[in-house]
Amino acid sequence: MFIGKVKSPVVSTVKHLSYTSRKLLLIRKVHPMTHEEYGETIIAVDFVDAGEGDIVLVSQEGGSARKILDDKTAPVRSFILGIVDNWEIEKMED
């Protein structure tokens, strides 16, 4: 699971049946401490109606995504499970 930023929607006219009527978004990871974007972008299925620029919580557990889609053969790995309004990380004392 990671925090990411929605970069843009993904439009596809030809796709696997599991993606039919599903919103796909391009996501880039956000470092939890610095709030800076990093790494490669990924495609995630949107279940929470996120939009471009939103900070989201993304799961990369394919088994969970397939259960939500109710399709054991769906080629889905990443999905958005929440929109993040704000977060804080408390400094742990040694």
N, C-alpha and C positions, 0 to 999 in steps of 0.2 A: 504494500500500500504506500502511496506517496501523495504529496501535495503537488498540484500542477496548475498551469495557467492555460486556459483555452485560447489557442492561437487563431483558429478558423474552423468553419464547418468543412466537412468532406462531402463532395457531391459525386455520386457514381450512378450511372444509368444501368450498368450491368454489375450485379453483385450476387453473392451467395444468398439463398432463400432465407437464411437466418437473419440477414440484415434488412429484409424487406420491411418497410415502414418504420425503420429505426433511424434515429438521428446519430450520425457519426461526427466526432469532433477531433481535431488535431490538438494534442496536448503536449506541453513542454514542462518538464519537472522544475520545481521551485525549491531551492535549498531552504530547509526549515529554520536555519539560524540567520542567514543573510537575506532571505527573501529574494534572492537573485535567481534568474532562470539559468539552467545548465542542461547539458546533455542533448541527446537526439529527441526528436518529436515522435510521438506514438499516436495511433488512432484508437479511440475508445468509444464504446457505445454509451450514449447519454440516456440515463433513466430519470434525471432530475430537472430537465429543461434548462440546462446551463447555456450560456451564450458567450460570444467572443469577449475576451478580457476577464471573464470570471475566474476566480481561484477555486479549484475543485479538489475533492478527495477521490483518488483513483485506486481501484483494486486491480491487481494483475493476477487474480486467481481464476483461471479458466473454468474450473469446476463450479464455482459459485455463479459465474456468468451464465453457464449452460443451464443451471437450475433456475435462475431467474427467467431465462428465455424459454424454459421448459422444452429444451431440445438437447439431448445427450450428444448429438453429433455436430453441434454448432461450432464453427471455427472461430470462436470468440475467446479472447484472453483478457482484455482490458475493458473496464467499464467504470463509469462515473457514478459514485454512490452518495455524493453530497456536495453542496456548495459551501465554501468556507468563507465566513464573514471576517474572521480575525483569528489569530492564534498567538500564543505566548509560550515561550519555553523558559521555565524557571531554572536558574543556575543551581546546580547541585553543590552542596558544601562537601569538602573533602573530609 
